[in-house]
Amino acid sequence: MALVGEWRRRTFSSLSDRNYRAYFLGSAVSVSGTWMQRVAQDWLVLQLTHSGVALGVSSALQFTPVLVLGAWGGAVIDRVDRRRLLLITQLLSALLAAVLGLVCATGLVTLWMVYALTFGLGVVTVFDSPARQTFVAEMVGTDKVINAQSLYSTVHNSGRLIGPALAGVIIAWLGVASAFAINALSFVAMIVALASMDVGALLRVPPTARAPRQIREGFAYLWSHQELRASLILVAVVGVFGQNFRVVLPLIAQNTYHGGAQSYGYLTAALGLGAVIGALGSAARSRSSLRGLLLTCLAFGAANLLVSVMPSFVLALAMIVGVGVTNIIFNTVGRTLMIIESAPAMRGRVMALYTIVFLGSTPIGGPVVGWACQVWGARSGFVIAGVSAIGGAAVMMFGRPFTSPGSGPSRGGTATPPDR
């Protein structure tokens, strides 16, 4: 019992902080609404056009602002109060969802309206996503960043399971407009959480004064530090070749195991279950290091290779849980390394670059992996994921081509001891 109590204390330690507890609960409501909107938005575009191309355009419009404006957004984040910025992004997200719900409810909705509102949400994401990542350190400090980020991952992945299921029920019973309206209301929880925080308890970072070449300075800073550079490269490799689950899972369900939508649903649920388990496991960790990231990358690669040789659907399901566990741990360790290894004044720009790579790598790799699955079979998607992850980690561990003399940690906060 003592061991269980110690595990529980370590796993949920960040929730002892009042500000983070409010943020966590607000996120739990808001994230489910966000996933609900993603499903409803795709369904609305499909109803309006019956076109897969239109779905692709909608997805691209939401990401394009991050790709084009992400680095600039990071520079802005370093100049402003991040809590106030998040209040603005939450209000704007709620407004965009409410407008989309209104035009649907009144029958005025057209495809260009959906595209415009989707693009607007992408612009909000330019500031919202990296601001969220950096604000965590202001709430709990660098010594609890791993725990706080891991607990947030449990919220995100639970929302990924709950939100789409709720969306299906709500769309069937009340119509697609109701899903957008409920998502708009879900942002109230986050707005209240941010507004009610004890500002005096935050470990606030003084805003960086506006100056020329701050974006270029962010690129140079990241590339000049080994841990930041290596983490970003590994995240890019795994993102491009290893996280194309929306491409590979339906293909392996249908073509390899001769199942249908239900089989695809089981595989997706298994991946989500693994992600929740992995997030809780990460929350119990007190350390994060480049060595830990490399080992987790190797484990992720091995799990994918094992899935590729599973002879039965049941065994594949079990191994997909393992893929989910290792994937979420890899993502959490990579994200926390980027935070704790960067100086507080640079975190906005560093995390903006991370967001660009994290969100942009999978859309790039999706068509490539999809083509490989079409030519060589669905199992090849897992082989590509496994080989690329293991190869990337091996190059970092033994080749060290990205290490420059004198490069090393440049933490702006408390140093985190390496894994042993």
Secondary structure, DSSP 8 states (H G I E B T S, - for coil): -HHHHHHHHHHTGGGGSHHHHHHHHHHHHHHHHHHHHHHHHHHHHHHHH--HHHHHHHHHHHHHHHHHHHHHHHHHHHHS-HHHHHHHHHHHHHHHHHHHHHHHHTT---HHHHHHHHHHHHHHHHHHHHHHHHHHHHHH-GGGHHHHHHHHHHHHHHHHHHHHHHHHHHHHHH-HHHHHHHHHHHHHHHHHHHHTS-GGGS---------TTHHHHHHHHHHTSHHHHHHHHHHHHHHHHH--HHHHHHHIIIIIS---HHHHHHHHHHHHHHHHHHHHHHHT-----HHHHHHHHHHHHHHHHHHHT--SHHHHHHHHHHHHHHHHHHHHHHHHHHHHTS-GGGHHHHHHHHHHHHHHHHHHHHHHHHHHHHHH-THHHHHHHHHHHHHHHHIIIII-TT--TT-----SS-------
